[in-house]
Amino acid sequence: MEKRRETEGGGELARLPEECVALVLSHTSPRDSCMSALVSSAFLSAANSDDLWERFLPSDYAAILSRAVHPVEYSSKKQLYIRLCDSILLDDGKVVRPSTAYPHLIS
């Protein structure tokens, strides 16, 4: 039987498309997704993808951002997720805290 050749830095996992790895990671928690980045370069890329972090954001995140008193700046969906884990002051003077309004943000 012929032995399969493994690719450098992740073996057979490195052959999976990033979208597939991101889809698998989307069924874990944000914390587990971050920890998976240590597995291989393929997992690192998927764990940092906007497609993955879009799935972890609340469905109404655009509405939350539009009501923020101070603009929430971010360069990636992962960074936005992290920013939303902090308290955000909204236009009506309410503070949105993820532990009460969006408990799924804290995993």
MARFI-354003 format. One record per atom (N, C-alpha, C): x, y, z. Coordinates in pm, whole numbers, padded with zeros to 5 digits, always signed. Example, Ala and Ser with C-alpha at 12.3 -4.5 7.8 and 13.67 -1.06 7.14 Angstrom:
2
+01319-00569+00780;+01230-00450+00780;+01320-00330+00780;+01285-00225+00708;+01367-00106+00714;+01290+00003+00787;
This chain:
107
+00084-00119+00000;+00000+00000+00000;+00088+00125+00000;+00056+00219-00083;+00136+00341-00095;+00106+00437+00019;+00212+00488+00079;+00196+00584+00189;+00161+00721+00130;+00062+00787+00188;+00021+00921+00142;+00127+01024+00176;+00154+01112+00084;+00249+01220+00108;+00178+01333+00180;+00236+01378+00291;+00176+01489+00366;+00237+01620+00320;+00155+01723+00318;+00205+01855+00283;+00270+01918+00404;+00357+02011+00380;+00431+02077+00487;+00340+02162+00575;+00360+02155+00707;+00291+02244+00800;+00143+02216+00817;+00104+02094+00845;-00036+02066+00873;-00086+01937+00813;+00000+01867+00741;-00040+01739+00687;-00158+01751+00593;-00247+01656+00602;-00364+01651+00515;-00458+01769+00541;-00458+01822+00662;-00545+01936+00693;-00515+02057+00606;-00389+02073+00569;-00348+02187+00489;-00408+02182+00348;-00457+02067+00308;-00517+02054+00175;-00662+02100+00171;-00724+02113+00286;-00864+02156+00289;-00875+02303+00253;-00978+02340+00176;-00998+02482+00147;-01029+02560+00275;-00983+02684+00279;-01005+02768+00398;-01153+02778+00433;-01239+02785+00332;-01383+02797+00358;-01436+02676+00433;-01384+02557+00403;-01428+02436+00474;-01384+02438+00619;-01259+02476+00641;-01208+02484+00778;-01286+02589+00856;-01313+02705+00795;-01389+02811+00862;-01530+02764+00896;-01592+02687+00808;-01726+02635+00834;-01724+02541+00954;-01625+02455+00961;-01613+02365+01077;-01592+02447+01204;-01505+02545+01199;-01477+02628+01317;-01599+02709+01360;-01686+02742+01267;-01805+02820+01302;-01900+02741+01391;-01882+02611+01399;-01965+02528+01486;-01901+02510+01624;-01791+02580+01648;-01727+02579+01779;-01755+02714+01844;-01683+02745+01948;-01696+02875+02013;-01588+02970+01961;-01606+03100+01982;-01499+03193+01942;-01365+03158+02007;-01369+03119+02132;-01245+03083+02201;-01179+02962+02136;-01259+02859+02107;-01204+02740+02043;-01150+02771+01904;-01216+02861+01834;-01167+02900+01702;-01030+02966+01712;-01013+03050+01810;-00882+03114+01830;-00776+03011+01867;-00811+02918+01952;-00714+02816+01994;-00677+02724+01877;-00770+02704+01784;-00743+02616+01671;-00635+02673+01580;-00612+02802+01589;-00510+02866+01506;-00371+02809+01533;-00356+02743+01646;-00227+02684+01681;-00202+02551+01611;-00305+02493+01549;-00295+02361+01488;-00209+02363+01362;-00236+02456+01274;-00162+02461+01148;-00184+02597+01083;-00108+02621+00977;-00125+02748+00906;-00262+02755+00839;-00317+02639+00798;-00451+02638+00738;-00555+02679+00841;-00541+02631+00963;-00635+02669+01069;-00614+02815+01109;-00491+02861+01109;-00464+03001+01142;-00535+03093+01044;-00523+03063+00918;-00587+03145+00816;-00739+03144+00832;-00796+03027+00853;-00942+03016+00868;-00988+03083+00997;-00910+03070+01104;-00949+03128+01234;-00945+03280+01232;-00880+03337+01135;-00875+03484+01124;-00963+03538+01012;-01037+03451+00945;-01114+03495+00829;-01240+03571+00870;-01274+03670+00789;-01397+03747+00813;-01521+03659+00802;-01517+03560+00713;-01632+03469+00699;-01665+03399+00830;-01562+03354+00900;-01583+03287+01029;-01641+03384+01131;-01578+03500+01147;-01619+03593+01253;-01754+03658+01224;-01792+03665+01099;-01926+03713+01064;-02032+03622+01127;-02003+03494+01134;-02098+03397+01192;-02110+03412+01343;-02006+03463+01408;-02009+03480+01554;-02074+03612+01596;-02082+03708+01503;-02142+03838+01536;-02293+03825+01550;-02354+03907+01636;-02501+03906+01643;-02559+03952+01510;-02675+03900+01475;-02734+03931+01344;-02764+04080+01328;-02784+04151+01439;-02815+04294+01432;-02694+04383+01465;-02575+04334+01439;-02457+04413+01476;-02451+04546+01401;-02501+04551+01280;-02499+04678+01205;-02587+04782+01274;-02702+04739+01327;-02790+04830+01400;-02725+04877+01529;-02655+04789+01597;-02583+04827+01719;-02478+04932+01687;-02402+04908+01581;-02297+05003+01542;-02355+05138+01504;-02470+05137+01438;-02530+05263+01396;-02581+05345+01514;-02605+05281+01626;-02656+05350+01744;-02547+05385+01845;-02425+05345+01818;-02315+05373+01911;-02288+05523+01916;-02270+05575+02036;-02242+05718+02054;-02108+05752+01990;-02009+05668+02010;-01877+05688+01950;-01857+05582+01843;-01802+05620+01729;-01781+05522+01623;-01695+05405+01671;-01734+05286+01632;-01658+05166+01665;-01570+05136+01544;-01440+05152+01563;-01347+05130+01454;-01293+04988+01460;-01282+04927+01343;-01230+04791+01336;-01176+04766+01195;-01082+04675+01185;-01023+04644+01055;-01058+04504+01008;-01122+04425+01093;-01163+04290+01056;-01286+04253+01138;-01357+04150+01096;-01474+04105+01171;-01432+04048+01307;-01315+03990+01313;-01264+03939+01442;-01242+04056+01537;-01183+04163+01489;-01161+04280+01573;-01295+04343+01613;-01392+04344+01523;-01524+04395+01557;-01587+04310+01667;-01576+04179+01656;-01628+04090+01759;-01567+04125+01895;-01436+04143+01897;-01367+04176+02022;-01414+04311+02075;-01432+04408+01986;-01481+04540+02029;-01622+04531+02085;-01707+04446+02025;-01844+04430+02073;-01850+04358+02207;-01743+04290+02243;-01738+04225+02375;-01719+04328+02486;-01674+04448+02450;-01665+04558+02546;-01802+04624+02555;-01823+04702+02657;-01948+04777+02669;-01950+04888+02564;-02068+04911+02506;-02085+05015+02405;-02199+05106+02448;-02173+05235+02449;-02275+05334+02483;-02358+05365+02359;-02490+05347+02371;-02580+05373+02258;-02642+05510+02270;-02708+05554+02162;-02763+05689+02151;-02865+05723+02259;-02934+05625+02312;-03034+05654+02414;-02976+05652+02555;-02843+05649+02564;-02776+05652+02693;-02761+05516+02759;-02810+05412+02695;-02796+05277+02750;-02660+05221+02713;-02608+05140+02802;-02483+05071+02778;-02517+04926+02745;-02472+04881+02630;-02492+04741+02593;-02374+04662+02646;-02404+04567+02730;-02300+04478+02781;-02327+04339+02726;-02227+04275+02671;-02249+04146+02606;-02303+04038+02700;-02270+04045+02827;-02315+03940+02918;-02466+03942+02937;-02530+04056+02915;-02675+04062+02933;-02749+04067+02799;-02703+04151+02709;-02773+04166+02581;-02737+04057+02481;-02611+04018+02480;-02562+03918+02384;-02474+03818+02455;-02532+03729+02536;-02449+03636+02613;-02365+03543+02526;-02405+03522+02401;-02328+03433+02314;-02195+03494+02272;-02175+03624+02293;-02046+03685+02260;-01938+03639+02356;-01976+03607+02477;-01879+03562+02576;-01889+03411+02586;-01786+03344+02539;-01787+03196+02541;-01675+03144+02627;
